[in-house]
Amino acid sequence: MNVRNLHNYSCGNEIIKNLKFRMSYTLFELIELSGRNGKETRLITPYPSKSFFYVGSLIWNVVRGLVKIYDFSMNVGSAKNGIKKEILKIQMQGDPNKWHHGSWNTLQYYRY
């Protein structure tokens, strides 16, 4: 897995663990969940910045759609495997010598 995708994988994992277990309640309080029907696992992104909450929210909103996480009853291990499988599937598309954004195009406006 390349570095950029490793970052996406790590952010997705940290968000799912925090949302499911509220392992750091202080961090959990800073995350704002959507209240719309059918979008309960979607995060409302804070003001654009380079903070973990903004970037993590963007990444999570893409990941939850790819892995089809519609509630928090999913096992964290299954979610991690799903995230990894989707990232590797996207990474293997296209020319192996050129960068391919695949389904991560929604994040193209954010510069790491």
C-alpha angles and dihedrals in degrees: 000000000000123000097258092051090045087058091051091048093050094047092049091050094048093049094049092048092048094047095046102040102020084221091170106033091188090059092041090057090058093056115087117207122207115253095205119118111260092013100075093127094050116105125223106231118232124226109310112270141124092268122126091244094057097041093038091051092051092048093044093052090055094042096049090056095047095047093036097235104171098158137015096250090095115109111253091230091054090048092050091049091047092050092048093047092051093046092050091047090053092044092055094054121102130000112351091217096055132062113257120194097193112167091352090078089108087070097049094104091060113082117208 
